[in-house]
Amino acid sequence: MSLRVAVAGAGWVSAFHLAAWKSLPQVELAAICDPDRSRAEARAREFGISRAYADAAEMLDAARPDAVDIA
């Protein structure tokens, strides 16, 4: 069973959240968002996340995650 997780927030603490999620084999990091899209894109590159957004509602609508981690 796989759990699709989206992360809201790409600030400094998100690196710790993302590293923890990435360490779990049953978790897929589906998307990340931050009002500063460039920060979301940087974290996406760093952690191999295919989608980055500036708007949480847009991310949730497009990615359809099973869970959201608010960092």
N, CA, C and O atoms as a CHARMM CRD file, in Angstrom:
* protein
*
  284
    1    1 MET  N      0.83700  -1.18300   0.00000 PROA 1      0.00000
    2    1 MET  CA     0.00000   0.00000   0.00000 PROA 1      0.00000
    3    1 MET  C      0.88100   1.24500   0.00000 PROA 1      0.00000
    4    1 MET  O      1.85800   1.33100   0.74400 PROA 1      0.00000
    5    2 SER  N      0.52500   2.19100  -0.83300 PROA 2      0.00000
    6    2 SER  CA     1.27700   3.43100  -0.95400 PROA 2      0.00000
    7    2 SER  C      0.44400   4.59700  -0.42800 PROA 2      0.00000
    8    2 SER  O     -0.77100   4.64500  -0.62300 PROA 2      0.00000
    9    3 LEU  N      1.10100   5.51500   0.22900 PROA 3      0.00000
   10    3 LEU  CA     0.45400   6.71600   0.74900 PROA 3      0.00000
   11    3 LEU  C      1.01200   7.91200  -0.00500 PROA 3      0.00000
   12    3 LEU  O      2.21600   8.16700   0.02100 PROA 3      0.00000
   13    4 ARG  N      0.12400   8.65100  -0.68100 PROA 4      0.00000
   14    4 ARG  CA     0.52600   9.85000  -1.42600 PROA 4      0.00000
   15    4 ARG  C      0.40800  11.05800  -0.49900 PROA 4      0.00000
   16    4 ARG  O     -0.67800  11.39200  -0.02500 PROA 4      0.00000
   17    5 VAL  N      1.54200  11.70000  -0.25400 PROA 5      0.00000
   18    5 VAL  CA     1.60000  12.82400   0.67600 PROA 5      0.00000
   19    5 VAL  C      1.95400  14.10600  -0.07700 PROA 5      0.00000
   20    5 VAL  O      2.85600  14.11900  -0.91500 PROA 5      0.00000
   21    6 ALA  N      1.23900  15.17100   0.23100 PROA 6      0.00000
   22    6 ALA  CA     1.56200  16.51100  -0.25800 PROA 6      0.00000
   23    6 ALA  C      2.02200  17.33200   0.93800 PROA 6      0.00000
   24    6 ALA  O      1.53500  17.14700   2.05300 PROA 6      0.00000
   25    7 VAL  N      2.95400  18.23300   0.70000 PROA 7      0.00000
   26    7 VAL  CA     3.48400  19.07100   1.77600 PROA 7      0.00000
   27    7 VAL  C      3.14600  20.52300   1.48900 PROA 7      0.00000
   28    7 VAL  O      3.39800  21.03200   0.39700 PROA 7      0.00000
   29    8 ALA  N      2.57200  21.18200   2.48900 PROA 8      0.00000
   30    8 ALA  CA     2.24700  22.60100   2.39400 PROA 8      0.00000
   31    8 ALA  C      3.27600  23.36300   3.21100 PROA 8      0.00000
   32    8 ALA  O      3.29000  23.28600   4.44000 PROA 8      0.00000
   33    9 GLY  N      4.12700  24.09100   2.52600 PROA 9      0.00000
   34    9 GLY  CA     5.17600  24.86500   3.17600 PROA 9      0.00000
   35    9 GLY  C      6.54800  24.37100   2.76100 PROA 9      0.00000
   36    9 GLY  O      6.82700  23.17300   2.82600 PROA 9      0.00000
   37   10 ALA  N      7.40400  25.28400   2.33800 PROA 10     0.00000
   38   10 ALA  CA     8.74600  24.91900   1.88900 PROA 10     0.00000
   39   10 ALA  C      9.81700  25.70600   2.63600 PROA 10     0.00000
   40   10 ALA  O     10.90400  25.94300   2.10900 PROA 10     0.00000
   41   11 GLY  N      9.50400  26.10900   3.86400 PROA 11     0.00000
   42   11 GLY  CA    10.48100  26.82100   4.68300 PROA 11     0.00000
   43   11 GLY  C     11.51800  25.86500   5.25700 PROA 11     0.00000
   44   11 GLY  O     11.60200  24.70900   4.84400 PROA 11     0.00000
   45   12 TRP  N     12.30100  26.34800   6.20500 PROA 12     0.00000
   46   12 TRP  CA    13.42100  25.56000   6.72200 PROA 12     0.00000
   47   12 TRP  C     12.98700  24.25100   7.34400 PROA 12     0.00000
   48   12 TRP  O     13.67200  23.24200   7.18000 PROA 12     0.00000
   49   13 VAL  N     11.86000  24.23400   8.06100 PROA 13     0.00000
   50   13 VAL  CA    11.42900  22.99900   8.73400 PROA 13     0.00000
   51   13 VAL  C     10.97000  21.93300   7.73600 PROA 13     0.00000
   52   13 VAL  O     10.97900  20.74400   8.05500 PROA 13     0.00000
   53   14 SER  N     10.57400  22.34300   6.54900 PROA 14     0.00000
   54   14 SER  CA    10.09700  21.37200   5.55600 PROA 14     0.00000
   55   14 SER  C     11.17100  20.35500   5.18200 PROA 14     0.00000
   56   14 SER  O     10.84600  19.21800   4.83800 PROA 14     0.00000
   57   15 ALA  N     12.43300  20.74000   5.24300 PROA 15     0.00000
   58   15 ALA  CA    13.52100  19.79900   4.92200 PROA 15     0.00000
   59   15 ALA  C     13.48900  18.59300   5.85700 PROA 15     0.00000
   60   15 ALA  O     13.74700  17.46800   5.42800 PROA 15     0.00000
   61   16 PHE  N     13.17400  18.82200   7.12300 PROA 16     0.00000
   62   16 PHE  CA    13.10300  17.73000   8.09200 PROA 16     0.00000
   63   16 PHE  C     11.87700  16.85100   7.84300 PROA 16     0.00000
   64   16 PHE  O     11.96300  15.62500   7.90800 PROA 16     0.00000
   65   17 HSD  N     10.73900  17.48200   7.55800 PROA 17     0.00000
   66   17 HSD  CA     9.51700  16.73100   7.24200 PROA 17     0.00000
   67   17 HSD  C      9.74100  15.88000   5.99500 PROA 17     0.00000
   68   17 HSD  O      9.42200  14.69100   5.97900 PROA 17     0.00000
   69   18 LEU  N     10.29000  16.49600   4.95900 PROA 18     0.00000
   70   18 LEU  CA    10.48700  15.79900   3.68800 PROA 18     0.00000
   71   18 LEU  C     11.47600  14.65100   3.81900 PROA 18     0.00000
   72   18 LEU  O     11.26400  13.58800   3.23600 PROA 18     0.00000
   73   19 ALA  N     12.54300  14.84200   4.56700 PROA 19     0.00000
   74   19 ALA  CA    13.52400  13.76600   4.77500 PROA 19     0.00000
   75   19 ALA  C     12.86900  12.58400   5.48800 PROA 19     0.00000
   76   19 ALA  O     13.13600  11.42900   5.15500 PROA 19     0.00000
   77   20 ALA  N     12.01500  12.87400   6.46600 PROA 20     0.00000
   78   20 ALA  CA    11.33200  11.79500   7.18400 PROA 20     0.00000
   79   20 ALA  C     10.37800  11.04300   6.25800 PROA 20     0.00000
   80   20 ALA  O     10.37900   9.81300   6.23500 PROA 20     0.00000
   81   21 TRP  N      9.56800  11.77200   5.49700 PROA 21     0.00000
   82   21 TRP  CA     8.65200  11.11800   4.54800 PROA 21     0.00000
   83   21 TRP  C      9.43100  10.29900   3.52700 PROA 21     0.00000
   84   21 TRP  O      9.04300   9.17800   3.19600 PROA 21     0.00000
   85   22 LYS  N     10.53100  10.86100   3.02900 PROA 22     0.00000
   86   22 LYS  CA    11.33100  10.20400   1.98500 PROA 22     0.00000
   87   22 LYS  C     11.92600   8.88200   2.49000 PROA 22     0.00000
   88   22 LYS  O     12.17900   7.97400   1.69800 PROA 22     0.00000
   89   23 SER  N     12.14600   8.77500   3.79000 PROA 23     0.00000
   90   23 SER  CA    12.74400   7.56400   4.35600 PROA 23     0.00000
   91   23 SER  C     11.75900   6.40100   4.45400 PROA 23     0.00000
   92   23 SER  O     12.16400   5.27000   4.72300 PROA 23     0.00000
   93   24 LEU  N     10.49100   6.66400   4.24300 PROA 24     0.00000
   94   24 LEU  CA     9.46500   5.62200   4.34600 PROA 24     0.00000
   95   24 LEU  C      9.16200   5.05400   2.95800 PROA 24     0.00000
   96   24 LEU  O      8.68000   5.78100   2.09000 PROA 24     0.00000
   97   25 PRO  N      9.43600   3.77000   2.73800 PROA 25     0.00000
   98   25 PRO  CA     9.27400   3.20000   1.39600 PROA 25     0.00000
   99   25 PRO  C      7.83300   3.19700   0.88300 PROA 25     0.00000
  100   25 PRO  O      7.61600   3.17300  -0.32800 PROA 25     0.00000
  101   26 GLN  N      6.86200   3.22000   1.76900 PROA 26     0.00000
  102   26 GLN  CA     5.46900   3.17700   1.33500 PROA 26     0.00000
  103   26 GLN  C      4.89000   4.56000   1.02800 PROA 26     0.00000
  104   26 GLN  O      3.71100   4.67600   0.69400 PROA 26     0.00000
  105   27 VAL  N      5.71300   5.61100   1.13900 PROA 27     0.00000
  106   27 VAL  CA     5.24400   6.98000   0.91900 PROA 27     0.00000
  107   27 VAL  C      5.74700   7.51700  -0.41200 PROA 27     0.00000
  108   27 VAL  O      6.91800   7.37700  -0.76300 PROA 27     0.00000
  109   28 GLU  N      4.81900   8.14100  -1.14800 PROA 28     0.00000
  110   28 GLU  CA     5.16000   8.87400  -2.36700 PROA 28     0.00000
  111   28 GLU  C      4.93500  10.35400  -2.08000 PROA 28     0.00000
  112   28 GLU  O      3.83700  10.74800  -1.68900 PROA 28     0.00000
  113   29 LEU  N      5.95700  11.17200  -2.27000 PROA 29     0.00000
  114   29 LEU  CA     5.79300  12.61300  -2.13500 PROA 29     0.00000
  115   29 LEU  C      5.17500  13.12200  -3.43200 PROA 29     0.00000
  116   29 LEU  O      5.84600  13.20900  -4.46000 PROA 29     0.00000
  117   30 ALA  N      3.90300  13.45500  -3.37000 PROA 30     0.00000
  118   30 ALA  CA     3.12800  13.77500  -4.56900 PROA 30     0.00000
  119   30 ALA  C      3.28600  15.22200  -5.02800 PROA 30     0.00000
  120   30 ALA  O      3.26400  15.49600  -6.22800 PROA 30     0.00000
  121   31 ALA  N      3.44500  16.15300  -4.08000 PROA 31     0.00000
  122   31 ALA  CA     3.50300  17.57400  -4.43900 PROA 31     0.00000
  123   31 ALA  C      3.93000  18.39300  -3.23500 PROA 31     0.00000
  124   31 ALA  O      3.88700  17.93400  -2.09300 PROA 31     0.00000
  125   32 ILE  N      4.34700  19.63100  -3.52600 PROA 32     0.00000
  126   32 ILE  CA     4.68400  20.58500  -2.47600 PROA 32     0.00000
  127   32 ILE  C      4.20700  21.96700  -2.91300 PROA 32     0.00000
  128   32 ILE  O      4.20300  22.28600  -4.10200 PROA 32     0.00000
  129   33 CYS  N      3.80500  22.78300  -1.93700 PROA 33     0.00000
  130   33 CYS  CA     3.40500  24.15000  -2.27100 PROA 33     0.00000
  131   33 CYS  C      3.97000  25.11800  -1.25100 PROA 33     0.00000
  132   33 CYS  O      4.25200  24.76100  -0.10700 PROA 33     0.00000
  133   34 ASP  N      4.12500  26.34800  -1.69600 PROA 34     0.00000
  134   34 ASP  CA     4.55300  27.44800  -0.84900 PROA 34     0.00000
  135   34 ASP  C      4.13900  28.72900  -1.56700 PROA 34     0.00000
  136   34 ASP  O      4.22300  28.79300  -2.79400 PROA 34     0.00000
  137   35 PRO  N      3.69300  29.75200  -0.83300 PROA 35     0.00000
  138   35 PRO  CA     3.34300  31.01000  -1.49600 PROA 35     0.00000
  139   35 PRO  C      4.48200  31.55400  -2.35700 PROA 35     0.00000
  140   35 PRO  O      4.24600  32.22400  -3.36200 PROA 35     0.00000
  141   36 ASP  N      5.72000  31.25700  -1.95000 PROA 36     0.00000
  142   36 ASP  CA     6.89300  31.60300  -2.76000 PROA 36     0.00000
  143   36 ASP  C      7.20600  30.37500  -3.62600 PROA 36     0.00000
  144   36 ASP  O      7.90300  29.45600  -3.19500 PROA 36     0.00000
  145   37 ARG  N      6.68600  30.38000  -4.83400 PROA 37     0.00000
  146   37 ARG  CA     6.79500  29.20400  -5.70200 PROA 37     0.00000
  147   37 ARG  C      8.24600  28.76300  -5.91800 PROA 37     0.00000
  148   37 ARG  O      8.51200  27.56800  -6.05400 PROA 37     0.00000
  149   38 SER  N      9.17200  29.70100  -5.95000 PROA 38     0.00000
  150   38 SER  CA    10.57200  29.33200  -6.15900 PROA 38     0.00000
  151   38 SER  C     11.09800  28.48100  -5.00700 PROA 38     0.00000
  152   38 SER  O     11.93500  27.60400  -5.22200 PROA 38     0.00000
  153   39 ARG  N     10.61900  28.72800  -3.78900 PROA 39     0.00000
  154   39 ARG  CA    11.00800  27.88100  -2.65400 PROA 39     0.00000
  155   39 ARG  C     10.41800  26.48700  -2.80500 PROA 39     0.00000
  156   39 ARG  O     11.09000  25.49600  -2.52000 PROA 39     0.00000
  157   40 ALA  N      9.17500  26.39900  -3.24900 PROA 40     0.00000
  158   40 ALA  CA     8.55100  25.09100  -3.47500 PROA 40     0.00000
  159   40 ALA  C      9.29300  24.32500  -4.56300 PROA 40     0.00000
  160   40 ALA  O      9.52300  23.12200  -4.44200 PROA 40     0.00000
  161   41 GLU  N      9.66300  25.02800  -5.61700 PROA 41     0.00000
  162   41 GLU  CA    10.39100  24.37800  -6.71400 PROA 41     0.00000
  163   41 GLU  C     11.76700  23.90000  -6.26500 PROA 41     0.00000
  164   41 GLU  O     12.21900  22.83400  -6.68200 PROA 41     0.00000
  165   42 ALA  N     12.43300  24.67500  -5.42200 PROA 42     0.00000
  166   42 ALA  CA    13.75000  24.27500  -4.91500 PROA 42     0.00000
  167   42 ALA  C     13.64400  23.01200  -4.06300 PROA 42     0.00000
  168   42 ALA  O     14.45100  22.09400  -4.21100 PROA 42     0.00000
  169   43 ARG  N     12.65800  22.96100  -3.17600 PROA 43     0.00000
  170   43 ARG  CA    12.45900  21.75400  -2.35300 PROA 43     0.00000
  171   43 ARG  C     12.06000  20.56300  -3.23100 PROA 43     0.00000
  172   43 ARG  O     12.49200  19.43700  -2.98700 PROA 43     0.00000
  173   44 ALA  N     11.25000  20.81200  -4.23500 PROA 44     0.00000
  174   44 ALA  CA    10.84100  19.73400  -5.14200 PROA 44     0.00000
  175   44 ALA  C     12.06700  19.12200  -5.81800 PROA 44     0.00000
  176   44 ALA  O     12.18500  17.90000  -5.90200 PROA 44     0.00000
  177   45 ARG  N     12.96500  19.95600  -6.29300 PROA 45     0.00000
  178   45 ARG  CA    14.20100  19.44800  -6.91700 PROA 45     0.00000
  179   45 ARG  C     15.04100  18.67400  -5.90400 PROA 45     0.00000
  180   45 ARG  O     15.55900  17.59800  -6.20500 PROA 45     0.00000
  181   46 GLU  N     15.16700  19.22600  -4.71500 PROA 46     0.00000
  182   46 GLU  CA    15.99700  18.62400  -3.66800 PROA 46     0.00000
  183   46 GLU  C     15.50700  17.23500  -3.26200 PROA 46     0.00000
  184   46 GLU  O     16.31100  16.35100  -2.96400 PROA 46     0.00000
  185   47 PHE  N     14.17900  17.04300  -3.25000 PROA 47     0.00000
  186   47 PHE  CA    13.61000  15.78800  -2.75500 PROA 47     0.00000
  187   47 PHE  C     12.92700  14.95000  -3.83700 PROA 47     0.00000
  188   47 PHE  O     12.23600  13.98100  -3.52400 PROA 47     0.00000
  189   48 GLY  N     13.11200  15.31400  -5.09500 PROA 48     0.00000
  190   48 GLY  CA    12.57000  14.51000  -6.18500 PROA 48     0.00000
  191   48 GLY  C     11.05400  14.51000  -6.27300 PROA 48     0.00000
  192   48 GLY  O     10.44200  13.49800  -6.61300 PROA 48     0.00000
  193   49 ILE  N     10.45500  15.65000  -5.96500 PROA 49     0.00000
  194   49 ILE  CA     9.00000  15.79200  -6.03200 PROA 49     0.00000
  195   49 ILE  C      8.65700  16.36200  -7.40500 PROA 49     0.00000
  196   49 ILE  O      9.23000  17.36800  -7.82300 PROA 49     0.00000
  197   50 SER  N      7.72800  15.72400  -8.10100 PROA 50     0.00000
  198   50 SER  CA     7.47600  16.10500  -9.49500 PROA 50     0.00000
  199   50 SER  C      6.63300  17.36800  -9.66400 PROA 50     0.00000
  200   50 SER  O      6.65400  17.97500 -10.73500 PROA 50     0.00000
  201   51 ARG  N      5.89400  17.77700  -8.63700 PROA 51     0.00000
  202   51 ARG  CA     5.01600  18.94500  -8.79900 PROA 51     0.00000
  203   51 ARG  C      5.21200  19.96000  -7.68000 PROA 51     0.00000
  204   51 ARG  O      5.28400  19.60400  -6.50400 PROA 51     0.00000
  205   52 ALA  N      5.29800  21.23200  -8.06800 PROA 52     0.00000
  206   52 ALA  CA     5.41700  22.33200  -7.10600 PROA 52     0.00000
  207   52 ALA  C      4.37200  23.38900  -7.44700 PROA 52     0.00000
  208   52 ALA  O      4.10900  23.67400  -8.61600 PROA 52     0.00000
  209   53 TYR  N      3.78900  23.95800  -6.40900 PROA 53     0.00000
  210   53 TYR  CA     2.70900  24.93200  -6.58200 PROA 53     0.00000
  211   53 TYR  C      2.90900  26.11600  -5.64600 PROA 53     0.00000
  212   53 TYR  O      3.63100  26.02300  -4.65400 PROA 53     0.00000
  213   54 ALA  N      2.26200  27.22700  -5.97500 PROA 54     0.00000
  214   54 ALA  CA     2.24100  28.40300  -5.10600 PROA 54     0.00000
  215   54 ALA  C      0.93900  28.47100  -4.31500 PROA 54     0.00000
  216   54 ALA  O      0.83100  29.24800  -3.36600 PROA 54     0.00000
  217   55 ASP  N     -0.04500  27.66900  -4.69600 PROA 55     0.00000
  218   55 ASP  CA    -1.37800  27.72600  -4.09800 PROA 55     0.00000
  219   55 ASP  C     -1.77300  26.33900  -3.57900 PROA 55     0.00000
  220   55 ASP  O     -1.75000  25.36300  -4.32900 PROA 55     0.00000
  221   56 ALA  N     -2.13200  26.25700  -2.30500 PROA 56     0.00000
  222   56 ALA  CA    -2.47900  24.97000  -1.69000 PROA 56     0.00000
  223   56 ALA  C     -3.72600  24.35100  -2.30900 PROA 56     0.00000
  224   56 ALA  O     -3.76400  23.14300  -2.54200 PROA 56     0.00000
  225   57 ALA  N     -4.74200  25.16200  -2.57600 PROA 57     0.00000
  226   57 ALA  CA    -5.97700  24.62000  -3.16500 PROA 57     0.00000
  227   57 ALA  C     -5.70900  24.02100  -4.53900 PROA 57     0.00000
  228   57 ALA  O     -6.23400  22.96000  -4.87600 PROA 57     0.00000
  229   58 GLU  N     -4.89400  24.70200  -5.32400 PROA 58     0.00000
  230   58 GLU  CA    -4.53100  24.18900  -6.64500 PROA 58     0.00000
  231   58 GLU  C     -3.76600  22.86700  -6.51100 PROA 58     0.00000
  232   58 GLU  O     -4.01000  21.92200  -7.26200 PROA 58     0.00000
  233   59 MET  N     -2.83900  22.81100  -5.54600 PROA 59     0.00000
  234   59 MET  CA    -2.07200  21.58700  -5.32100 PROA 59     0.00000
  235   59 MET  C     -2.99200  20.42800  -4.94600 PROA 59     0.00000
  236   59 MET  O     -2.87600  19.33400  -5.49800 PROA 59     0.00000
  237   60 LEU  N     -3.89600  20.67000  -4.01700 PROA 60     0.00000
  238   60 LEU  CA    -4.79000  19.59900  -3.56800 PROA 60     0.00000
  239   60 LEU  C     -5.69400  19.11600  -4.69600 PROA 60     0.00000
  240   60 LEU  O     -5.93800  17.91700  -4.82900 PROA 60     0.00000
  241   61 ASP  N     -6.18300  20.03600  -5.49600 PROA 61     0.00000
  242   61 ASP  CA    -7.05300  19.68000  -6.61200 PROA 61     0.00000
  243   61 ASP  C     -6.31100  18.86100  -7.66200 PROA 61     0.00000
  244   61 ASP  O     -6.85600  17.89900  -8.20200 PROA 61     0.00000
  245   62 ALA  N     -5.07500  19.23900  -7.94900 PROA 62     0.00000
  246   62 ALA  CA    -4.30900  18.56600  -8.99900 PROA 62     0.00000
  247   62 ALA  C     -3.67200  17.26300  -8.52500 PROA 62     0.00000
  248   62 ALA  O     -3.69600  16.26700  -9.24900 PROA 62     0.00000
  249   63 ALA  N     -3.10900  17.25500  -7.32900 PROA 63     0.00000
  250   63 ALA  CA    -2.34300  16.09600  -6.85200 PROA 63     0.00000
  251   63 ALA  C     -3.21400  15.02500  -6.20400 PROA 63     0.00000
  252   63 ALA  O     -2.86200  13.84500  -6.22700 PROA 63     0.00000
  253   64 ARG  N     -4.34100  15.42200  -5.62900 PROA 64     0.00000
  254   64 ARG  CA    -5.25800  14.47700  -4.97300 PROA 64     0.00000
  255   64 ARG  C     -4.52700  13.56000  -3.98000 PROA 64     0.00000
  256   64 ARG  O     -4.61700  12.33800  -4.09100 PROA 64     0.00000
  257   65 PRO  N     -3.80100  14.14400  -3.00600 PROA 65     0.00000
  258   65 PRO  CA    -3.03700  13.32700  -2.06400 PROA 65     0.00000
  259   65 PRO  C     -3.93200  12.60700  -1.05300 PROA 65     0.00000
  260   65 PRO  O     -5.08800  12.97800  -0.84900 PROA 65     0.00000
  261   66 ASP  N     -3.37400  11.57300  -0.42900 PROA 66     0.00000
  262   66 ASP  CA    -4.05800  10.87600   0.66400 PROA 66     0.00000
  263   66 ASP  C     -3.91200  11.64600   1.97200 PROA 66     0.00000
  264   66 ASP  O     -4.77200  11.56700   2.84900 PROA 66     0.00000
  265   67 ALA  N     -2.81600  12.38700   2.09200 PROA 67     0.00000
  266   67 ALA  CA    -2.52900  13.12900   3.32400 PROA 67     0.00000
  267   67 ALA  C     -1.80100  14.41800   2.97100 PROA 67     0.00000
  268   67 ALA  O     -1.14200  14.51900   1.93600 PROA 67     0.00000
  269   68 VAL  N     -1.93600  15.41100   3.86500 PROA 68     0.00000
  270   68 VAL  CA    -1.23100  16.68500   3.70900 PROA 68     0.00000
  271   68 VAL  C     -0.44100  16.94200   4.99600 PROA 68     0.00000
  272   68 VAL  O     -0.98200  16.88400   6.10100 PROA 68     0.00000
  273   69 ASP  N      0.82200  17.21900   4.82500 PROA 69     0.00000
  274   69 ASP  CA     1.70400  17.58800   5.92100 PROA 69     0.00000
  275   69 ASP  C      1.86200  19.10700   5.85800 PROA 69     0.00000
  276   69 ASP  O      2.37000  19.64200   4.87300 PROA 69     0.00000
  277   70 ILE  N      1.42900  19.79300   6.90700 PROA 70     0.00000
  278   70 ILE  CA     1.55900  21.24000   6.93800 PROA 70     0.00000
  279   70 ILE  C      2.84300  21.57500   7.67700 PROA 70     0.00000
  280   70 ILE  O      2.95000  21.41700   8.89300 PROA 70     0.00000
  281   71 ALA  N      3.81600  22.04200   6.90100 PROA 71     0.00000
  282   71 ALA  CA     5.13500  22.33800   7.49000 PROA 71     0.00000
  283   71 ALA  C      5.25600  23.83900   7.62500 PROA 71     0.00000
  284   71 ALA  O      6.27800  24.33600   8.09600 PROA 71     0.00000
